[in-house]
């Protein structure tokens, strides 16, 4: 599974020229949210200038790019594609020249009704240059802007968008940020010396020496200009629908999301996992890195010794599909290897964040058995994933998800574990400490916070009113 994007925007007082350098650092901190392309747009007092490139942040920018983008204000983006190809045309920020200026736009999320909106715009002779839903948002905004002011245009556009979005726009010397009325994607505000930063996660605020002051509220619009901030609530909804997977997997453990430090949430998930599913074992260890904090919580609560059993190769990156069973097993060993001395003859608990297709879990269990484990118990810090995500997480189809049509006992046998247990949804929500009705839990329940053709929807979260 992959998060699809990270965004950041900065405004300093006019006499600064540090926005691009700070954005570079912020995007570096958000790299886990997207590794396919990166880009920065700045306003230099006269015009908007943009640099984009494919790959990780250090690959996407040439040595002099950041110096050439000297400015007090700008936005940036790291991308992993969900809607649209992985190509430079789809890299963001997306830049569009319109009648009164230049719009630069960075989007994290996924529109469910992108195709429908695009067809409507194309029928009005609007020309698209990419296949991304971000361009649909930009074109809709420009269309509204020809009739109204910026705030009214955004307000009108939000009425039409169905899906998840945390958006940053650069229009002249203003950074304009808004979060969808359900707050599905994270977005937070930090104070800097002489300015403000808005970013997907607070870890991006930390790296530039800022202080996270609060989240952008669901349905809120925030404007940064000349190092000052102004906020306005556009829409209200009785409940939010924060993506619960951000808290347990996607966000960095040092990030504060929706006022919760993800590290602490994950420790508590590990503790609850033990309370719900204890086991007698000699050692507990994670599938690194995603299971690490859960395993610490599990070991802490149980008193079982925490001892590393698997080591991750930090340089393996994404493994491509290799033909043949032997080569596929080699591909897993490229990423992970066992510490045999820690495992041999022992009963072990392996803790991981989730099981998607089940194939990696099976290979890990086999690897641990081959290292001499006497018993292998698997504990998972999320409930079974039974349904896909339509809201911005790149996930396999329902058919490919192992838990979509199999019982836990069947999966336990398929991955060759002595026991397999998942945390309950109630236990997970209690561990994070946000009310159940303020989460999207679509991939665990098959019930989503927005209307998606062919899927069930939680009506309670749909109720959105103008502020
Ligand atoms: S369906 Fe799952 S991954 Fe997608 S937004 Fe909802 S909780 Fe997050």
Boltz pocket constraint, residues with backbone or C-beta under 6 A from the ligand:
constraints:
  - pocket:
      binder: B
      contacts: [[A, 184], [A, 241], [A, 242], [A, 243], [A, 244], [A, 245], [A, 246], [A, 387], [A, 388], [A, 389], [A, 390], [A, 391], [A, 392], [A, 393], [A, 440], [A, 441], [A, 442], [A, 443], [A, 444]]
      max_distance: 6.0
